[in-house]
């Protein structure tokens, strides 16, 4: 459940279903995709109120244009813990493949190679 997740997608970016769903309950998530992949990007980073980390450390680092939104109020939308969220949305080359990333407390790194 927790820990860093590192994934590198290989192969022809136009061949087949290339949907990705990555989740970590604590740790950085790094996704490297091939150049030219058509993507609909949906990222959510949850920050728990009593975390030892700072909310500003929760971030999306991307080679792609991601529209980022940060909540300012504490929410209880999942479970009993109060959380703030960082949301990221984007579309690349028509948005054919769904890229979903869910993370708690850390960073999402999104690269193209």
Biopython code that builds the backbone (N, CA, C, O; Angstrom):
import numpy as np
from Bio.PDB.StructureBuilder import StructureBuilder

atoms = [
    (1, "UNK", "N", (0.817, -1.194, 0.000)),
    (1, "UNK", "CA", (0.000, 0.000, 0.000)),
    (1, "UNK", "C", (0.861, 1.258, 0.000)),
    (1, "UNK", "O", (0.605, 2.177, -0.778)),
    (2, "UNK", "N", (1.879, 1.316, 0.860)),
    (2, "UNK", "CA", (2.730, 2.487, 0.905)),
    (2, "UNK", "C", (4.068, 2.211, 0.261)),
    (2, "UNK", "O", (4.439, 1.058, 0.041)),
    (3, "UNK", "N", (4.791, 3.275, -0.041)),
    (3, "UNK", "CA", (6.106, 3.146, -0.653)),
    (3, "UNK", "C", (6.126, 3.781, -2.029)),
    (3, "UNK", "O", (5.082, 4.064, -2.618)),
    (4, "UNK", "N", (7.338, 4.001, -2.533)),
    (4, "UNK", "CA", (7.497, 4.592, -3.853)),
    (4, "UNK", "C", (7.029, 3.627, -4.936)),
    (4, "UNK", "O", (7.186, 2.412, -4.817)),
    (5, "UNK", "N", (6.447, 4.194, -6.000)),
    (5, "UNK", "CA", (6.008, 3.433, -7.162)),
    (5, "UNK", "C", (6.688, 4.050, -8.373)),
    (5, "UNK", "O", (6.553, 5.249, -8.618)),
    (6, "UNK", "N", (7.424, 3.232, -9.139)),
    (6, "UNK", "CA", (8.085, 3.704, -10.354)),
    (6, "UNK", "C", (7.678, 2.797, -11.511)),
    (6, "UNK", "O", (7.895, 1.586, -11.469)),
    (7, "UNK", "N", (7.079, 3.403, -12.557)),
    (7, "UNK", "CA", (6.591, 2.643, -13.704)),
    (7, "UNK", "C", (7.089, 3.302, -14.977)),
    (7, "UNK", "O", (7.018, 4.522, -15.124)),
    (8, "UNK", "N", (7.601, 2.477, -15.910)),
    (8, "UNK", "CA", (8.005, 2.959, -17.225)),
    (8, "UNK", "C", (7.228, 2.173, -18.270)),
    (8, "UNK", "O", (7.380, 0.956, -18.384)),
    (9, "UNK", "N", (6.391, 2.875, -19.032)),
    (9, "UNK", "CA", (5.614, 2.255, -20.090)),
    (9, "UNK", "C", (6.514, 2.120, -21.320)),
    (9, "UNK", "O", (7.205, 3.067, -21.693)),
    (10, "UNK", "N", (6.504, 0.948, -21.944)),
    (10, "UNK", "CA", (7.321, 0.702, -23.135)),
    (10, "UNK", "C", (6.419, 0.286, -24.293)),
    (10, "UNK", "O", (5.240, -0.011, -24.101)),
    (11, "UNK", "N", (6.980, 0.270, -25.478)),
    (11, "UNK", "CA", (6.236, -0.160, -26.655)),
    (11, "UNK", "C", (5.683, 1.013, -27.440)),
    (11, "UNK", "O", (5.912, 2.175, -27.107)),
    (12, "UNK", "N", (4.947, 0.678, -28.492)),
    (12, "UNK", "CA", (4.355, 1.665, -29.389)),
    (12, "UNK", "C", (3.214, 2.390, -28.675)),
    (12, "UNK", "O", (2.251, 1.746, -28.259)),
    (13, "UNK", "N", (3.299, 3.724, -28.523)),
    (13, "UNK", "CA", (2.268, 4.456, -27.793)),
    (13, "UNK", "C", (0.911, 4.465, -28.493)),
    (13, "UNK", "O", (-0.090, 4.829, -27.877)),
    (14, "UNK", "N", (0.856, 4.081, -29.741)),
    (14, "UNK", "CA", (-0.405, 4.088, -30.486)),
    (14, "UNK", "C", (-1.032, 2.697, -30.576)),
    (14, "UNK", "O", (-2.104, 2.544, -31.163)),
    (15, "UNK", "N", (-0.385, 1.688, -30.007)),
    (15, "UNK", "CA", (-0.819, 0.306, -30.134)),
    (15, "UNK", "C", (-1.590, -0.164, -28.895)),
    (15, "UNK", "O", (-1.033, -0.219, -27.798)),
    (16, "UNK", "N", (-2.863, -0.498, -29.074)),
    (16, "UNK", "CA", (-3.643, -1.110, -27.996)),
    (16, "UNK", "C", (-4.122, -0.148, -26.930)),
    (16, "UNK", "O", (-3.994, 1.070, -27.049)),
    (17, "UNK", "N", (-4.684, -0.742, -25.872)),
    (17, "UNK", "CA", (-5.194, -0.015, -24.711)),
    (17, "UNK", "C", (-4.027, 0.294, -23.784)),
    (17, "UNK", "O", (-3.356, -0.625, -23.314)),
    (18, "UNK", "N", (-3.777, 1.553, -23.515)),
    (18, "UNK", "CA", (-2.632, 1.970, -22.711)),
    (18, "UNK", "C", (-3.070, 2.656, -21.419)),
    (18, "UNK", "O", (-2.327, 3.475, -20.878)),
    (19, "UNK", "N", (-4.264, 2.336, -20.915)),
    (19, "UNK", "CA", (-4.746, 2.924, -19.659)),
    (19, "UNK", "C", (-3.829, 2.513, -18.503)),
    (19, "UNK", "O", (-3.282, 1.410, -18.484)),
    (20, "UNK", "N", (-3.675, 3.439, -17.533)),
    (20, "UNK", "CA", (-2.820, 3.191, -16.365)),
    (20, "UNK", "C", (-3.539, 3.704, -15.128)),
    (20, "UNK", "O", (-4.119, 4.790, -15.144)),
    (21, "UNK", "N", (-3.499, 2.908, -14.036)),
    (21, "UNK", "CA", (-3.990, 3.368, -12.738)),
    (21, "UNK", "C", (-2.935, 3.020, -11.696)),
    (21, "UNK", "O", (-2.622, 1.849, -11.482)),
    (22, "UNK", "N", (-2.386, 4.056, -11.047)),
    (22, "UNK", "CA", (-1.345, 3.875, -10.035)),
    (22, "UNK", "C", (-1.812, 4.477, -8.710)),
    (22, "UNK", "O", (-2.408, 5.554, -8.677)),
    (23, "UNK", "N", (-1.527, 3.757, -7.612)),
    (23, "UNK", "CA", (-1.914, 4.218, -6.280)),
    (23, "UNK", "C", (-0.796, 3.928, -5.286)),
    (23, "UNK", "O", (-0.171, 2.868, -5.333)),
    (24, "UNK", "N", (-0.549, 4.886, -4.378)),
    (24, "UNK", "CA", (0.343, 4.652, -3.247)),
    (24, "UNK", "C", (-0.245, 5.362, -2.038)),
    (24, "UNK", "O", (-0.757, 6.476, -2.147)),
    (25, "UNK", "N", (-0.166, 4.708, -0.888)),
    (25, "UNK", "CA", (-0.672, 5.300, 0.346)),
    (25, "UNK", "C", (0.415, 6.088, 1.077)),
    (25, "UNK", "O", (0.195, 6.549, 2.197)),
    (26, "UNK", "N", (1.559, 6.243, 0.469)),
    (26, "UNK", "CA", (2.650, 7.015, 1.059)),
    (26, "UNK", "C", (3.931, 6.730, 0.320)),
    (26, "UNK", "O", (4.501, 5.650, 0.473)),
    (27, "UNK", "N", (4.399, 7.664, -0.473)),
    (27, "UNK", "CA", (5.593, 7.494, -1.286)),
    (27, "UNK", "C", (5.410, 8.220, -2.599)),
    (27, "UNK", "O", (4.283, 8.519, -2.993)),
    (28, "UNK", "N", (6.498, 8.505, -3.278)),
    (28, "UNK", "CA", (6.422, 9.166, -4.577)),
    (28, "UNK", "C", (5.931, 8.193, -5.637)),
    (28, "UNK", "O", (6.221, 6.998, -5.577)),
    (29, "UNK", "N", (5.192, 8.709, -6.601)),
    (29, "UNK", "CA", (4.796, 7.931, -7.777)),
    (29, "UNK", "C", (5.469, 8.569, -8.984)),
    (29, "UNK", "O", (5.317, 9.766, -9.229)),
    (30, "UNK", "N", (6.218, 7.758, -9.742)),
    (30, "UNK", "CA", (6.862, 8.217, -10.974)),
    (30, "UNK", "C", (6.326, 7.384, -12.127)),
    (30, "UNK", "O", (6.387, 6.155, -12.093)),
    (31, "UNK", "N", (5.800, 8.055, -13.151)),
    (31, "UNK", "CA", (5.333, 7.395, -14.362)),
    (31, "UNK", "C", (6.072, 7.986, -15.550)),
    (31, "UNK", "O", (6.047, 9.196, -15.773)),
    (32, "UNK", "N", (6.737, 7.111, -16.317)),
    (32, "UNK", "CA", (7.431, 7.522, -17.541)),
    (32, "UNK", "C", (6.668, 6.906, -18.705)),
    (32, "UNK", "O", (6.466, 5.692, -18.743)),
    (33, "UNK", "N", (6.245, 7.736, -19.653)),
    (33, "UNK", "CA", (5.465, 7.264, -20.797)),
    (33, "UNK", "C", (6.238, 7.529, -22.086)),
    (33, "UNK", "O", (7.076, 8.429, -22.136)),
    (34, "UNK", "N", (5.954, 6.735, -23.141)),
    (34, "UNK", "CA", (6.641, 6.958, -24.410)),
    (34, "UNK", "C", (6.170, 8.243, -25.096)),
    (34, "UNK", "O", (5.022, 8.663, -24.944)),
    (35, "UNK", "N", (7.063, 8.842, -25.835)),
    (35, "UNK", "CA", (6.766, 10.046, -26.602)),
    (35, "UNK", "C", (5.594, 9.769, -27.547)),
    (35, "UNK", "O", (5.581, 8.757, -28.248)),
    (36, "UNK", "N", (4.612, 10.673, -27.561)),
    (36, "UNK", "CA", (3.484, 10.542, -28.474)),
    (36, "UNK", "C", (2.272, 9.828, -27.910)),
    (36, "UNK", "O", (1.321, 9.585, -28.653)),
    (37, "UNK", "N", (2.261, 9.480, -26.626)),
    (37, "UNK", "CA", (1.122, 8.788, -26.029)),
    (37, "UNK", "C", (-0.047, 9.763, -25.862)),
    (37, "UNK", "O", (0.114, 10.842, -25.291)),
    (38, "UNK", "N", (-1.228, 9.374, -26.367)),
    (38, "UNK", "CA", (-2.449, 10.150, -26.202)),
    (38, "UNK", "C", (-3.016, 9.854, -24.808)),
    (38, "UNK", "O", (-3.266, 8.696, -24.473)),
    (39, "UNK", "N", (-3.219, 10.912, -23.988)),
    (39, "UNK", "CA", (-3.586, 10.693, -22.587)),
    (39, "UNK", "C", (-4.641, 11.657, -22.083)),
    (39, "UNK", "O", (-4.649, 12.836, -22.437)),
    (40, "UNK", "N", (-5.540, 11.133, -21.241)),
    (40, "UNK", "CA", (-6.437, 11.918, -20.416)),
    (40, "UNK", "C", (-5.937, 11.713, -18.983)),
    (40, "UNK", "O", (-6.048, 10.613, -18.442)),
    (41, "UNK", "N", (-5.396, 12.750, -18.375)),
    (41, "UNK", "CA", (-4.680, 12.641, -17.101)),
    (41, "UNK", "C", (-5.565, 13.098, -15.943)),
    (41, "UNK", "O", (-6.182, 14.162, -16.000)),
    (42, "UNK", "N", (-5.617, 12.272, -14.885)),
    (42, "UNK", "CA", (-6.389, 12.572, -13.677)),
    (42, "UNK", "C", (-5.535, 12.200, -12.459)),
    (42, "UNK", "O", (-5.289, 11.022, -12.202)),
    (43, "UNK", "N", (-5.087, 13.221, -11.710)),
    (43, "UNK", "CA", (-4.202, 13.010, -10.561)),
    (43, "UNK", "C", (-4.871, 13.564, -9.300)),
    (43, "UNK", "O", (-5.473, 14.638, -9.320)),
    (44, "UNK", "N", (-4.751, 12.809, -8.201)),
    (44, "UNK", "CA", (-5.236, 13.284, -6.899)),
    (44, "UNK", "C", (-4.199, 12.933, -5.837)),
    (44, "UNK", "O", (-3.822, 11.771, -5.682)),
    (45, "UNK", "N", (-3.743, 13.949, -5.111)),
    (45, "UNK", "CA", (-2.849, 13.743, -3.976)),
    (45, "UNK", "C", (-3.597, 14.204, -2.727)),
    (45, "UNK", "O", (-4.048, 15.347, -2.653)),
    (46, "UNK", "N", (-3.726, 13.309, -1.749)),
    (46, "UNK", "CA", (-4.414, 13.630, -0.494)),
    (46, "UNK", "C", (-3.369, 13.917, 0.587)),
    (46, "UNK", "O", (-2.371, 13.206, 0.708)),
    (47, "UNK", "N", (-3.615, 14.961, 1.359)),
    (47, "UNK", "CA", (-2.719, 15.341, 2.457)),
    (47, "UNK", "C", (-3.500, 15.262, 3.767)),
    (47, "UNK", "O", (-4.476, 15.989, 3.951)),
    (48, "UNK", "N", (-3.081, 14.395, 4.667)),
    (48, "UNK", "CA", (-3.768, 14.199, 5.942)),
    (48, "UNK", "C", (-3.346, 15.271, 6.946)),
    (48, "UNK", "O", (-2.169, 15.623, 7.030)),
    (49, "UNK", "N", (-4.293, 15.774, 7.689)),
    (49, "UNK", "CA", (-4.091, 16.905, 8.603)),
    (49, "UNK", "C", (-2.938, 16.702, 9.573)),
    (49, "UNK", "O", (-2.171, 17.639, 9.793)),
    (50, "UNK", "N", (-2.783, 15.547, 10.153)),
    (50, "UNK", "CA", (-1.746, 15.336, 11.165)),
    (50, "UNK", "C", (-0.455, 14.753, 10.594)),
    (50, "UNK", "O", (0.322, 14.141, 11.327)),
    (51, "UNK", "N", (-0.225, 14.933, 9.324)),
    (51, "UNK", "CA", (0.988, 14.421, 8.680)),
    (51, "UNK", "C", (2.224, 15.173, 9.174)),
    (51, "UNK", "O", (2.148, 16.340, 9.555)),
    (52, "UNK", "N", (3.360, 14.479, 9.159)),
    (52, "UNK", "CA", (4.626, 15.130, 9.523)),
    (52, "UNK", "C", (5.184, 15.945, 8.365)),
    (52, "UNK", "O", (6.096, 16.749, 8.556)),
    (53, "UNK", "N", (4.645, 15.745, 7.167)),
    (53, "UNK", "CA", (5.088, 16.505, 5.997)),
    (53, "UNK", "C", (4.300, 17.809, 5.894)),
    (53, "UNK", "O", (3.266, 17.973, 6.541)),
    (54, "UNK", "N", (4.799, 18.731, 5.075)),
    (54, "UNK", "CA", (4.134, 19.992, 4.821)),
    (54, "UNK", "C", (3.270, 19.869, 3.560)),
    (54, "UNK", "O", (3.676, 19.211, 2.602)),
    (55, "UNK", "N", (2.098, 20.488, 3.546)),
    (55, "UNK", "CA", (1.205, 20.421, 2.384)),
    (55, "UNK", "C", (1.898, 20.925, 1.120)),
    (55, "UNK", "O", (1.621, 20.432, 0.027)),
    (56, "UNK", "N", (2.781, 21.887, 1.256)),
    (56, "UNK", "CA", (3.503, 22.414, 0.089)),
    (56, "UNK", "C", (4.423, 21.370, -0.553)),
    (56, "UNK", "O", (4.796, 21.509, -1.718)),
    (57, "UNK", "N", (4.789, 20.326, 0.198)),
    (57, "UNK", "CA", (5.623, 19.250, -0.358)),
    (57, "UNK", "C", (4.835, 18.303, -1.255)),
    (57, "UNK", "O", (5.426, 17.533, -2.013)),
    (58, "UNK", "N", (3.507, 18.352, -1.176)),
    (58, "UNK", "CA", (2.651, 17.534, -2.045)),
    (58, "UNK", "C", (2.552, 18.261, -3.379)),
    (58, "UNK", "O", (1.962, 19.338, -3.457)),
    (59, "UNK", "N", (3.128, 17.676, -4.432)),
    (59, "UNK", "CA", (3.146, 18.398, -5.700)),
    (59, "UNK", "C", (3.147, 17.455, -6.883)),
    (59, "UNK", "O", (3.463, 16.270, -6.777)),
    (60, "UNK", "N", (2.783, 18.028, -8.010)),
    (60, "UNK", "CA", (2.817, 17.336, -9.295)),
    (60, "UNK", "C", (3.950, 17.938, -10.104)),
    (60, "UNK", "O", (3.981, 19.146, -10.342)),
    (61, "UNK", "N", (4.884, 17.089, -10.529)),
    (61, "UNK", "CA", (6.000, 17.524, -11.374)),
    (61, "UNK", "C", (5.808, 16.805, -12.698)),
    (61, "UNK", "O", (5.826, 15.574, -12.737)),
    (62, "UNK", "N", (5.624, 17.555, -13.794)),
    (62, "UNK", "CA", (5.235, 16.926, -15.045)),
    (62, "UNK", "C", (5.905, 17.562, -16.254)),
    (62, "UNK", "O", (6.160, 18.766, -16.282)),
    (63, "UNK", "N", (6.187, 16.725, -17.257)),
    (63, "UNK", "CA", (6.644, 17.206, -18.557)),
    (63, "UNK", "C", (5.465, 17.685, -19.407)),
    (63, "UNK", "O", (5.671, 18.242, -20.485)),
    (64, "UNK", "N", (4.237, 17.476, -18.936)),
    (64, "UNK", "CA", (3.026, 17.822, -19.663)),
    (64, "UNK", "C", (2.292, 18.950, -18.966)),
    (64, "UNK", "O", (2.479, 19.180, -17.771)),
    (65, "UNK", "N", (1.449, 19.658, -19.721)),
    (65, "UNK", "CA", (0.641, 20.724, -19.126)),
    (65, "UNK", "C", (-0.446, 20.079, -18.268)),
    (65, "UNK", "O", (-1.312, 19.369, -18.777)),
    (66, "UNK", "N", (-0.389, 20.331, -16.989)),
    (66, "UNK", "CA", (-1.374, 19.818, -16.030)),
    (66, "UNK", "C", (-2.004, 21.027, -15.333)),
    (66, "UNK", "O", (-1.302, 21.868, -14.771)),
    (67, "UNK", "N", (-3.321, 21.100, -15.375)),
    (67, "UNK", "CA", (-4.026, 22.139, -14.625)),
    (67, "UNK", "C", (-4.134, 21.655, -13.182)),
    (67, "UNK", "O", (-4.791, 20.654, -12.894)),
    (68, "UNK", "N", (-3.476, 22.386, -12.280)),
    (68, "UNK", "CA", (-3.415, 21.973, -10.879)),
    (68, "UNK", "C", (-4.321, 22.843, -10.027)),
    (68, "UNK", "O", (-4.358, 24.064, -10.180)),
    (69, "UNK", "N", (-5.061, 22.191, -9.117)),
    (69, "UNK", "CA", (-5.918, 22.894, -8.169)),
    (69, "UNK", "C", (-5.618, 22.362, -6.767)),
    (69, "UNK", "O", (-5.548, 21.151, -6.558)),
    (70, "UNK", "N", (-5.442, 23.266, -5.818)),
    (70, "UNK", "CA", (-5.204, 22.897, -4.418)),
    (70, "UNK", "C", (-6.394, 23.348, -3.583)),
    (70, "UNK", "O", (-6.851, 24.485, -3.699)),
    (71, "UNK", "N", (-6.893, 22.447, -2.739)),
    (71, "UNK", "CA", (-7.966, 22.859, -1.836)),
    (71, "UNK", "C", (-7.353, 23.654, -0.687)),
    (71, "UNK", "O", (-6.179, 23.483, -0.358)),
    (72, "UNK", "N", (-8.147, 24.514, -0.089)),
    (72, "UNK", "CA", (-7.656, 25.320, 1.027)),
    (72, "UNK", "C", (-8.303, 24.925, 2.348)),
    (72, "UNK", "O", (-7.770, 25.218, 3.419)),
    (73, "UNK", "N", (-9.451, 24.259, 2.271)),
    (73, "UNK", "CA", (-10.186, 23.846, 3.469)),
    (73, "UNK", "C", (-9.969, 22.354, 3.724)),
    (73, "UNK", "O", (-9.733, 21.583, 2.794)),
    (74, "UNK", "N", (-10.053, 21.964, 4.987)),
    (74, "UNK", "CA", (-9.975, 20.555, 5.353)),
    (74, "UNK", "C", (-11.283, 19.864, 4.991)),
    (74, "UNK", "O", (-12.361, 20.408, 5.230)),
    (75, "UNK", "N", (-11.190, 18.659, 4.412)),
    (75, "UNK", "CA", (-12.371, 17.898, 3.989)),
    (75, "UNK", "C", (-12.337, 16.505, 4.601)),
    (75, "UNK", "O", (-11.267, 15.983, 4.914)),
    (76, "UNK", "N", (-13.503, 15.912, 4.769)),
    (76, "UNK", "CA", (-13.632, 14.523, 5.245)),
    (76, "UNK", "C", (-14.376, 13.717, 4.186)),
    (76, "UNK", "O", (-15.399, 13.102, 4.486)),
    (77, "UNK", "N", (-13.879, 13.712, 2.961)),
    (77, "UNK", "CA", (-14.620, 13.019, 1.908)),
    (77, "UNK", "C", (-14.340, 11.519, 1.860)),
    (77, "UNK", "O", (-15.135, 10.770, 1.294)),
    (78, "UNK", "N", (-13.243, 11.070, 2.433)),
    (78, "UNK", "CA", (-12.917, 9.637, 2.482)),
    (78, "UNK", "C", (-12.492, 9.281, 3.897)),
    (78, "UNK", "O", (-11.410, 9.670, 4.336)),
    (79, "UNK", "N", (-13.323, 8.556, 4.606)),
    (79, "UNK", "CA", (-12.966, 8.144, 5.962)),
    (79, "UNK", "C", (-13.122, 9.261, 6.967)),
    (79, "UNK", "O", (-13.822, 10.243, 6.722)),
    (80, "UNK", "N", (-12.453, 9.100, 8.120)),
    (80, "UNK", "CA", (-12.580, 10.050, 9.215)),
    (80, "UNK", "C", (-11.499, 11.112, 9.242)),
    (80, "UNK", "O", (-11.647, 12.114, 9.941)),
    (81, "UNK", "N", (-10.418, 10.923, 8.504)),
    (81, "UNK", "CA", (-9.306, 11.874, 8.539)),
    (81, "UNK", "C", (-9.621, 13.129, 7.739)),
    (81, "UNK", "O", (-10.207, 13.071, 6.658)),
    (82, "UNK", "N", (-9.218, 14.265, 8.298)),
    (82, "UNK", "CA", (-9.354, 15.519, 7.567)),
    (82, "UNK", "C", (-8.195, 15.632, 6.577)),
    (82, "UNK", "O", (-7.045, 15.350, 6.912)),
    (83, "UNK", "N", (-8.521, 16.050, 5.351)),
    (83, "UNK", "CA", (-7.504, 16.118, 4.304)),
    (83, "UNK", "C", (-7.665, 17.374, 3.454)),
    (83, "UNK", "O", (-8.756, 17.929, 3.323)),
    (84, "UNK", "N", (-6.550, 17.797, 2.885)),
    (84, "UNK", "CA", (-6.532, 18.759, 1.789)),
    (84, "UNK", "C", (-6.076, 17.975, 0.563)),
    (84, "UNK", "O", (-5.481, 16.904, 0.681)),
    (85, "UNK", "N", (-6.367, 18.528, -0.625)),
    (85, "UNK", "CA", (-6.070, 17.801, -1.850)),
    (85, "UNK", "C", (-5.350, 18.664, -2.874)),
    (85, "UNK", "O", (-5.520, 19.882, -2.929)),
    (86, "UNK", "N", (-4.537, 17.986, -3.686)),
    (86, "UNK", "CA", (-3.975, 18.567, -4.899)),
    (86, "UNK", "C", (-4.571, 17.751, -6.045)),
    (86, "UNK", "O", (-4.412, 16.532, -6.099)),
    (87, "UNK", "N", (-5.258, 18.435, -6.959)),
    (87, "UNK", "CA", (-5.848, 17.772, -8.118)),
    (87, "UNK", "C", (-5.110, 18.218, -9.370)),
    (87, "UNK", "O", (-4.729, 19.382, -9.492)),
    (88, "UNK", "N", (-4.911, 17.302, -10.288)),
    (88, "UNK", "CA", (-4.297, 17.638, -11.563)),
    (88, "UNK", "C", (-5.073, 17.010, -12.702)),
    (88, "UNK", "O", (-5.413, 15.828, -12.655)),
    (89, "UNK", "N", (-5.355, 17.805, -13.733)),
    (89, "UNK", "CA", (-6.081, 17.325, -14.915)),
    (89, "UNK", "C", (-5.345, 17.829, -16.153)),
    (89, "UNK", "O", (-4.800, 18.933, -16.174)),
    (90, "UNK", "N", (-5.350, 16.981, -17.186)),
    (90, "UNK", "CA", (-4.742, 17.392, -18.440)),
    (90, "UNK", "C", (-5.110, 16.447, -19.560)),
    (90, "UNK", "O", (-5.565, 15.327, -19.329)),
    (91, "UNK", "N", (-4.905, 16.914, -20.773)),
    (91, "UNK", "CA", (-5.155, 16.095, -21.951)),
    (91, "UNK", "C", (-3.996, 16.297, -22.915)),
    (91, "UNK", "O", (-3.565, 17.424, -23.161)),
    (92, "UNK", "N", (-3.492, 15.182, -23.463)),
    (92, "UNK", "CA", (-2.362, 15.216, -24.387)),
    (92, "UNK", "C", (-2.751, 14.455, -25.651)),
    (92, "UNK", "O", (-3.210, 13.315, -25.571)),
    (93, "UNK", "N", (-2.574, 15.065, -26.797)),
    (93, "UNK", "CA", (-2.802, 14.418, -28.100)),
    (93, "UNK", "C", (-4.153, 13.725, -28.214)),
    (93, "UNK", "O", (-4.225, 12.612, -28.737)),
    (94, "UNK", "N", (-5.222, 14.354, -27.739)),
    (94, "UNK", "CA", (-6.562, 13.811, -27.912)),
    (94, "UNK", "C", (-7.116, 13.033, -26.737)),
    (94, "UNK", "O", (-8.313, 12.747, -26.718)),
    (95, "UNK", "N", (-6.299, 12.676, -25.752)),
    (95, "UNK", "CA", (-6.787, 12.048, -24.516)),
    (95, "UNK", "C", (-7.359, 10.650, -24.657)),
    (95, "UNK", "O", (-8.323, 10.320, -23.966)),
    (96, "UNK", "N", (-6.801, 9.813, -25.527)),
    (96, "UNK", "CA", (-7.326, 8.458, -25.759)),
    (96, "UNK", "C", (-7.183, 7.540, -24.538)),
    (96, "UNK", "O", (-8.132, 6.839, -24.184)),
    (97, "UNK", "N", (-6.034, 7.535, -23.904)),
    (97, "UNK", "CA", (-5.740, 6.608, -22.802)),
    (97, "UNK", "C", (-5.901, 7.299, -21.454)),
    (97, "UNK", "O", (-5.395, 8.400, -21.239)),
    (98, "UNK", "N", (-6.622, 6.627, -20.544)),
    (98, "UNK", "CA", (-6.901, 7.191, -19.217)),
    (98, "UNK", "C", (-5.712, 6.919, -18.290)),
    (98, "UNK", "O", (-5.340, 5.767, -18.067)),
    (99, "UNK", "N", (-5.124, 7.988, -17.755)),
    (99, "UNK", "CA", (-4.024, 7.883, -16.795)),
    (99, "UNK", "C", (-4.560, 8.383, -15.458)),
    (99, "UNK", "O", (-4.869, 9.566, -15.316)),
    (100, "UNK", "N", (-4.673, 7.482, -14.471)),
    (100, "UNK", "CA", (-5.218, 7.824, -13.159)),
    (100, "UNK", "C", (-4.149, 7.576, -12.099)),
    (100, "UNK", "O", (-3.599, 6.479, -12.004)),
    (101, "UNK", "N", (-3.861, 8.604, -11.305)),
    (101, "UNK", "CA", (-2.861, 8.492, -10.245)),
    (101, "UNK", "C", (-3.485, 8.986, -8.946)),
    (101, "UNK", "O", (-4.037, 10.084, -8.891)),
    (102, "UNK", "N", (-3.393, 8.157, -7.889)),
    (102, "UNK", "CA", (-3.883, 8.505, -6.555)),
    (102, "UNK", "C", (-2.733, 8.324, -5.571)),
    (102, "UNK", "O", (-2.056, 7.297, -5.576)),
    (103, "UNK", "N", (-2.520, 9.328, -4.731)),
    (103, "UNK", "CA", (-1.379, 9.300, -3.827)),
    (103, "UNK", "C", (-1.735, 9.989, -2.520)),
    (103, "UNK", "O", (-2.571, 10.893, -2.493)),
    (104, "UNK", "N", (-1.103, 9.562, -1.444)),
    (104, "UNK", "CA", (-1.239, 10.215, -0.142)),
    (104, "UNK", "C", (0.095, 10.821, 0.258)),
    (104, "UNK", "O", (1.107, 10.123, 0.313)),
    (105, "UNK", "N", (0.099, 12.102, 0.533)),
    (105, "UNK", "CA", (1.180, 12.844, 1.187)),
    (105, "UNK", "C", (2.380, 13.202, 0.324)),
    (105, "UNK", "O", (3.156, 14.061, 0.743)),
    (106, "UNK", "N", (2.591, 12.622, -0.831)),
    (106, "UNK", "CA", (3.877, 12.772, -1.496)),
    (106, "UNK", "C", (3.772, 13.448, -2.848)),
    (106, "UNK", "O", (2.885, 14.273, -3.069)),
    (107, "UNK", "N", (4.675, 13.101, -3.753)),
    (107, "UNK", "CA", (4.743, 13.730, -5.066)),
    (107, "UNK", "C", (4.356, 12.767, -6.169)),
    (107, "UNK", "O", (4.456, 11.549, -6.021)),
    (108, "UNK", "N", (3.909, 13.341, -7.286)),
    (108, "UNK", "CA", (3.703, 12.596, -8.521)),
    (108, "UNK", "C", (4.644, 13.176, -9.574)),
    (108, "UNK", "O", (4.604, 14.373, -9.856)),
    (109, "UNK", "N", (5.476, 12.336, -10.144)),
    (109, "UNK", "CA", (6.427, 12.738, -11.179)),
    (109, "UNK", "C", (5.975, 12.092, -12.483)),
    (109, "UNK", "O", (5.775, 10.879, -12.539)),
    (110, "UNK", "N", (5.816, 12.882, -13.512)),
    (110, "UNK", "CA", (5.231, 12.412, -14.750)),
    (110, "UNK", "C", (6.137, 12.852, -15.889)),
    (110, "UNK", "O", (6.274, 14.048, -16.145)),
    (111, "UNK", "N", (6.763, 11.891, -16.580)),
    (111, "UNK", "CA", (7.779, 12.204, -17.574)),
    (111, "UNK", "C", (7.473, 11.558, -18.923)),
    (111, "UNK", "O", (6.752, 10.563, -19.006)),
    (112, "UNK", "N", (8.040, 12.151, -19.981)),
    (112, "UNK", "CA", (7.940, 11.604, -21.326)),
    (112, "UNK", "C", (9.336, 11.278, -21.821)),
    (112, "UNK", "O", (10.256, 12.085, -21.680)),
    (113, "UNK", "N", (9.499, 10.077, -22.409)),
    (113, "UNK", "CA", (10.808, 9.691, -22.972)),
    (113, "UNK", "C", (10.615, 8.937, -24.243)),
    (113, "UNK", "O", (11.591, 8.525, -24.870)),
]
sb = StructureBuilder()
sb.init_structure("model")
sb.init_model(0)
sb.init_chain("A")
sb.init_seg("    ")
for serial, (resi, resn, name, xyz) in enumerate(atoms, 1):
    if name == "N":
        sb.init_residue(resn, " ", resi, " ")
    sb.init_atom(name, np.array(xyz, "f"), 0.0, 1.0, " ", f" {name:<3s}", serial, name[0])
structure = sb.get_structure()
